[in-house]
Amino acid sequence: MDYYFLVITIIDVFVMAILCILTASNETLSSQKRECFIVSFILIIVISILELTSVAVNNGPEWMRWINVISNYLGFGLTPAVPIFLAAALDNNKLKKYSFAAEAAFLVILAVTYPMKPVFYVDGGNHYSRGEFFVIYIAAYVLAVIYLLFITLKVAKMYSNRKNNSIYLIALFLLSGSFVQVIFPGFHVSWLCASLLSILYYIYCNGLWQQLDELTGLLNQKSYLNHTDEILHDGTMAVFDVNDFKLINDTHGHLAGDKCLREIASAIKYAYSKHGLCYRIGGDEFCVILDEKADTERCLRMFNKELESRKKRLSFLPDVSIGYAEFKAGDNALEVKETADNDMYRNKKKNKSRKNSLSYKYIYR
């Protein structure tokens, strides 16, 4: 018996159990997110115990052969499910059902093909050995990790989060630990790496969600204040204010008001997110911190076009007033914001005067 591996597994199971308890009591997460994280952590506990069991019974009495077979089958078969459930915790997208179907298919294929010894085999003497096509298991696992990476980057992009270096490091760490065990089967480190990955990923996801405005999916006011605490680069600040938003709430109700905010936020994200960071900084107030090279006129045209398109589907969607202010590294963010606000109020006044003028001409005619 490898007592070092036994101690590592006990620690692994203990840490994952604590993480399950902490996640279950985390009321900032939706029930769907909590459930997917907890399932991932439980899978790591189960697979760690299965691996320890297979090591303990390997080369033991022949009556333990089926314990060895089942432990290895479930261990190999359930491994890709861990990154799949982690991905489901981050994004409840339409790809989820296909990823679950792929995991189920992998379990079936592993069971049906076992007599042909493609991935692994336990002989009559209860001795485990890798199959000629052990690479099938490696491919399934790597694809599941790539899927997790894809979903993570997709969601990070959707939420205007550009700090993706950490997720690459997390994925690299997991794959490195797994391949160490593939190359050196006696080094049982893959599930220790998976446990550390799940902890790091849980921290990463919570950090991502804490930056977001729950209603719109844009970065929140706290993120804006932290980002503008010290301006470190040249660029442009754009501020957005929803015209007559109180009237929308009073006339159509607060649910309609929330719908308007989500639609406007989506239009801002569509037009500006490739060139800057998009924030909701107040009730009906939004802001974008644009890069120095951003084409503000092009972004504005894209925003207006997208907003008009959305108005065709949502008739009560209001107009939005926009103001810009350029800034340099080291400028005071409050002064830059005030300049952008003044520009926005001027534009709002112009638009209101133009509308009143058009209404007067219509009545006069």
Wavefront OBJ file of the C-alpha trace (Angstrom):
o trace
v 0.000 0.000 0.000
v 1.294 3.465 -0.942
v 0.774 5.308 2.358
v 1.859 8.640 0.882
v -0.906 8.306 -1.705
v -3.348 7.336 1.081
v -2.543 10.495 3.063
v -2.823 12.685 -0.070
v -6.224 11.147 -0.866
v -7.519 11.693 2.689
v -6.444 15.347 2.556
v -7.972 15.669 -0.921
v -11.320 14.238 0.206
v -11.348 16.376 3.356
v -10.656 19.610 1.447
v -13.273 18.833 -1.222
v -15.859 18.035 1.465
v -15.220 21.412 3.129
v -15.522 23.111 -0.270
v -18.897 21.386 -0.783
v -20.127 22.777 2.546
v -18.851 26.282 1.780
v -20.443 26.224 -1.686
v -23.780 24.981 -0.354
v -23.919 27.952 2.051
v -22.834 30.517 -0.574
v -26.068 32.438 -1.148
v -24.460 34.741 -3.715
v -24.563 31.821 -6.193
v -27.717 30.653 -7.936
v -28.961 27.166 -7.068
v -27.906 25.928 -10.528
v -24.332 27.173 -10.023
v -24.134 25.717 -6.513
v -25.393 22.329 -7.667
v -22.920 22.085 -10.566
v -19.961 23.087 -8.396
v -20.956 20.625 -5.669
v -21.392 17.793 -8.206
v -17.893 18.573 -9.546
v -16.393 18.455 -6.058
v -18.238 15.220 -5.195
v -16.989 13.654 -8.439
v -13.416 14.521 -7.461
v -13.977 12.888 -4.052
v -15.474 9.759 -5.651
v -12.783 9.434 -8.332
v -9.988 9.994 -5.792
v -11.402 7.177 -3.640
v -11.817 4.950 -6.718
v -8.189 5.514 -7.706
v -7.016 4.729 -4.184
v -9.181 1.581 -4.226
v -7.771 0.416 -7.566
v -4.212 0.902 -6.303
v -5.017 -0.937 -3.037
v -6.605 -4.015 -4.683
v -4.289 -4.247 -7.722
v -2.225 -7.477 -7.647
v -4.304 -8.607 -4.676
v -6.465 -11.729 -4.339
v -8.265 -12.776 -7.532
v -11.696 -12.264 -5.940
v -10.872 -8.532 -5.854
v -10.526 -8.416 -9.662
v -14.016 -7.010 -10.218
v -13.421 -4.316 -7.618
v -10.313 -3.396 -9.613
v -12.267 -3.417 -12.893
v -15.170 -1.323 -11.594
v -12.864 1.163 -9.824
v -10.842 1.752 -12.974
v -13.915 1.861 -15.223
v -15.688 4.484 -13.109
v -12.455 6.391 -12.508
v -11.669 6.681 -16.218
v -15.298 7.104 -17.247
v -16.203 9.884 -14.806
v -13.024 11.931 -15.217
v -14.251 14.070 -18.180
v -17.425 14.859 -16.203
v -15.494 17.071 -13.762
v -14.599 19.863 -16.242
v -18.025 19.430 -17.900
v -19.848 20.188 -14.626
v -17.460 23.073 -13.867
v -18.353 24.531 -17.278
v -22.068 24.069 -16.523
v -21.610 26.009 -13.274
v -20.227 28.960 -15.214
v -22.661 29.038 -18.112
v -26.028 27.321 -18.474
v -25.831 27.257 -22.292
v -27.324 25.054 -24.991
v -24.018 23.173 -25.341
v -24.495 21.748 -21.836
v -26.873 18.974 -22.898
v -24.497 17.928 -25.692
v -21.557 17.790 -23.287
v -23.577 15.628 -20.878
v -24.594 13.387 -23.795
v -20.931 13.065 -24.815
v -19.998 12.051 -21.255
v -22.775 9.423 -21.195
v -21.625 8.105 -24.594
v -18.042 7.849 -23.318
v -19.196 5.764 -20.326
v -21.149 3.430 -22.634
v -18.256 3.060 -25.092
v -15.843 2.340 -22.238
v -18.156 -0.395 -20.899
v -18.999 -1.983 -24.251
v -15.395 -2.088 -25.480
v -13.841 -3.304 -22.208
v -13.543 -6.955 -23.351
v -11.434 -5.698 -26.304
v -9.012 -4.021 -23.856
v -8.723 -0.671 -25.689
v -8.211 1.639 -22.684
v -7.349 -0.663 -19.787
v -7.611 -4.292 -18.728
v -7.445 -6.297 -15.497
v -6.299 -9.852 -16.175
v -7.277 -13.041 -14.368
v -4.477 -12.510 -11.862
v -5.976 -9.133 -10.892
v -3.194 -7.150 -12.543
v -4.107 -3.800 -14.118
v -2.520 -2.710 -17.386
v -3.123 0.073 -19.875
v -4.686 -0.810 -23.197
v -3.245 -0.255 -26.636
v -5.597 2.715 -27.147
v -5.207 4.365 -23.744
v -4.973 7.591 -25.726
v -8.806 7.443 -26.068
v -9.120 8.263 -22.383
v -6.497 11.019 -22.642
v -8.297 12.516 -25.653
v -11.674 12.495 -23.850
v -10.158 14.192 -20.818
v -8.248 16.808 -22.833
v -11.359 17.590 -24.910
v -13.361 18.107 -21.707
v -10.696 20.511 -20.384
v -10.651 22.362 -23.736
v -14.456 22.601 -23.549
v -14.160 24.100 -20.047
v -11.556 26.577 -21.323
v -13.768 27.502 -24.294
v -16.829 28.150 -22.112
v -14.757 30.155 -19.625
v -13.246 32.402 -22.289
v -16.651 32.806 -23.958
v -18.268 33.921 -20.713
v -15.317 36.163 -19.811
v -15.624 37.847 -23.213
v -19.395 38.163 -22.844
v -18.903 39.926 -19.498
v -16.127 42.222 -20.812
v -13.509 40.484 -18.670
v -10.148 40.703 -20.413
v -7.957 39.214 -17.707
v -7.824 35.682 -19.064
v -4.194 34.803 -18.306
v -5.120 33.114 -15.028
v -7.518 30.638 -16.676
v -4.810 29.600 -19.150
v -2.461 28.959 -16.225
v -5.128 26.940 -14.387
v -5.763 24.742 -17.455
v -2.019 24.328 -18.065
v -1.502 23.326 -14.435
v -4.229 20.675 -14.643
v -2.982 19.184 -17.909
v 0.639 19.209 -16.710
v -0.242 17.280 -13.561
v -2.319 14.791 -15.539
v 0.395 14.154 -18.101
v 2.956 13.610 -15.348
v 0.834 10.677 -14.181
v 0.382 9.445 -17.760
v 4.158 9.390 -18.256
v 4.950 8.164 -14.741
v 2.014 5.935 -13.636
v 3.467 5.539 -10.158
v 3.114 9.272 -9.449
v -0.498 9.658 -8.322
v -0.811 13.428 -8.686
v -3.581 13.931 -11.261
v -6.450 14.173 -8.758
v -4.439 16.336 -6.417
v -4.046 18.681 -9.413
v -7.760 18.356 -10.213
v -8.642 19.308 -6.629
v -6.388 22.342 -6.732
v -7.847 23.221 -10.136
v -11.395 23.116 -8.786
v -10.442 25.406 -5.886
v -8.673 27.857 -8.213
v -11.547 27.731 -10.690
v -14.096 28.328 -7.947
v -12.100 31.384 -6.836
v -11.791 32.566 -10.458
v -15.541 32.268 -11.117
v -16.501 33.996 -7.873
v -14.068 36.801 -8.683
v -15.635 37.112 -12.125
v -19.211 37.205 -10.790
v -18.344 39.739 -8.073
v -17.324 42.220 -10.787
v -20.669 41.965 -12.568
v -23.933 43.821 -12.398
v -26.496 41.055 -11.926
v -29.244 42.668 -14.014
v -27.282 43.626 -17.147
v -24.181 41.438 -17.122
v -21.953 44.510 -17.471
v -19.188 45.274 -15.008
v -20.589 46.857 -11.847
v -20.038 50.153 -10.066
v -17.444 48.703 -7.699
v -15.382 47.501 -10.664
v -15.674 50.966 -12.220
v -14.506 52.695 -9.034
v -11.566 50.308 -8.670
v -10.579 50.749 -12.320
v -10.779 54.544 -12.243
v -9.143 54.930 -8.837
v -5.964 55.642 -10.798
v -6.019 56.202 -14.570
v -2.976 54.426 -16.019
v -3.516 54.876 -19.768
v -4.802 57.344 -22.341
v -8.292 56.839 -23.702
v -11.857 58.096 -23.844
v -14.698 57.871 -21.345
v -18.223 57.470 -22.711
v -21.235 57.954 -20.447
v -24.807 56.907 -21.260
v -28.039 58.081 -19.657
v -31.470 56.626 -20.474
v -33.926 59.358 -21.437
v -37.213 59.474 -19.498
v -36.470 56.204 -17.719
v -38.744 57.103 -14.791
v -41.605 57.443 -17.276
v -40.953 53.871 -18.509
v -41.169 52.545 -14.944
v -44.277 54.582 -14.143
v -46.080 53.722 -17.390
v -45.049 50.119 -18.084
v -43.840 48.893 -14.683
v -40.469 48.008 -13.195
v -40.155 44.707 -15.058
v -40.390 46.635 -18.323
v -37.809 49.071 -16.938
v -35.450 46.184 -16.188
v -36.012 44.860 -19.699
v -35.058 48.270 -21.131
v -31.856 48.351 -19.090
v -30.874 44.861 -20.277
v -31.553 45.763 -23.916
v -29.567 49.000 -23.709
v -26.723 47.224 -21.901
v -26.625 44.593 -24.658
v -26.463 47.327 -27.308
v -23.600 49.040 -25.453
v -21.761 45.729 -25.147
v -22.304 44.985 -28.844
v -20.886 48.329 -29.971
v -18.168 49.043 -27.403
v -16.924 45.873 -25.674
v -14.218 45.124 -28.263
v -12.683 48.517 -27.623
v -13.113 49.031 -23.889
v -14.686 48.014 -20.587
v -18.451 48.446 -20.173
v -19.987 49.323 -16.805
v -23.368 49.963 -15.249
v -22.553 52.628 -12.670
v -26.032 53.674 -11.527
v -29.723 52.989 -11.934
v -29.993 54.009 -15.599
v -26.429 55.235 -16.074
v -23.728 53.375 -17.991
v -20.100 54.071 -18.744
v -17.427 52.722 -21.076
v -13.673 53.206 -20.605
v -12.379 53.088 -24.180
v -8.863 52.292 -25.355
v -6.748 55.065 -26.825
v -7.115 53.729 -30.396
v -10.885 53.178 -30.239
v -12.895 54.759 -33.049
v -15.568 56.502 -30.990
v -17.596 57.633 -34.004
v -17.783 54.101 -35.389
v -18.769 52.738 -31.974
v -21.479 55.399 -31.712
v -22.876 54.488 -35.135
v -22.922 50.809 -34.215
v -24.670 51.571 -30.929
v -27.358 53.758 -32.532
v -27.980 51.188 -35.254
v -28.254 48.360 -32.715
v -30.544 50.395 -30.475
v -32.855 51.236 -33.378
v -32.968 47.558 -34.315
v -33.977 46.641 -30.759
v -36.662 49.362 -30.725
v -38.449 47.503 -33.521
v -38.860 44.527 -31.165
v -39.498 46.592 -28.017
v -41.637 49.601 -28.885
v -41.230 51.406 -25.551
v -37.416 51.266 -25.586
v -36.308 54.871 -24.930
v -33.558 56.991 -26.460
v -30.139 57.195 -24.844
v -28.022 60.326 -24.426
v -24.264 59.924 -24.749
v -21.296 62.072 -23.780
v -17.563 61.678 -24.364
v -14.423 62.937 -22.637
v -10.837 62.158 -23.594
v -8.327 61.561 -20.828
v -4.606 61.070 -20.296
v -2.777 58.767 -17.919
v -2.780 60.339 -14.470
v -5.912 62.448 -15.009
v -8.478 62.703 -12.232
v -11.330 60.283 -13.003
v -13.960 62.447 -11.287
v -13.044 65.428 -13.469
v -13.065 63.269 -16.604
v -16.484 61.907 -15.611
v -17.804 65.416 -15.025
v -16.612 66.490 -18.485
v -18.293 63.482 -20.100
v -21.494 64.139 -18.106
v -21.582 67.750 -19.271
v -21.186 66.608 -22.869
v -23.978 64.085 -22.362
v -26.336 66.708 -20.858
v -25.660 69.043 -23.785
v -26.540 66.255 -26.212
v -29.640 65.394 -24.197
v -30.791 69.016 -24.317
v -30.172 69.211 -28.082
v -32.123 66.002 -28.721
v -34.989 67.199 -26.553
v -35.099 70.578 -28.320
v -35.068 68.869 -31.723
v -37.943 66.575 -30.725
v -39.961 69.480 -29.359
v -39.325 71.391 -32.577
v -40.500 68.471 -34.698
v -43.609 68.053 -32.530
v -44.422 71.775 -32.860
v -44.082 71.655 -36.646
v -46.332 68.592 -36.794
v -49.020 70.309 -34.691
v -48.721 73.559 -36.687
v -49.264 71.737 -39.947
l 1 2 3 4 5 6 7 8 9 10 11 12 13 14 15 16 17 18 19 20 21 22 23 24 25 26 27 28 29 30 31 32 33 34 35 36 37 38 39 40 41 42 43 44 45 46 47 48 49 50 51 52 53 54 55 56 57 58 59 60 61 62 63 64 65 66 67 68 69 70 71 72 73 74 75 76 77 78 79 80 81 82 83 84 85 86 87 88 89 90 91 92 93 94 95 96 97 98 99 100 101 102 103 104 105 106 107 108 109 110 111 112 113 114 115 116 117 118 119 120 121 122 123 124 125 126 127 128 129 130 131 132 133 134 135 136 137 138 139 140 141 142 143 144 145 146 147 148 149 150 151 152 153 154 155 156 157 158 159 160 161 162 163 164 165 166 167 168 169 170 171 172 173 174 175 176 177 178 179 180 181 182 183 184 185 186 187 188 189 190 191 192 193 194 195 196 197 198 199 200 201 202 203 204 205 206 207 208 209 210 211 212 213 214 215 216 217 218 219 220 221 222 223 224 225 226 227 228 229 230 231 232 233 234 235 236 237 238 239 240 241 242 243 244 245 246 247 248 249 250 251 252 253 254 255 256 257 258 259 260 261 262 263 264 265 266 267 268 269 270 271 272 273 274 275 276 277 278 279 280 281 282 283 284 285 286 287 288 289 290 291 292 293 294 295 296 297 298 299 300 301 302 303 304 305 306 307 308 309 310 311 312 313 314 315 316 317 318 319 320 321 322 323 324 325 326 327 328 329 330 331 332 333 334 335 336 337 338 339 340 341 342 343 344 345 346 347 348 349 350 351 352 353 354 355 356 357 358 359 360 361 362 363 364 365
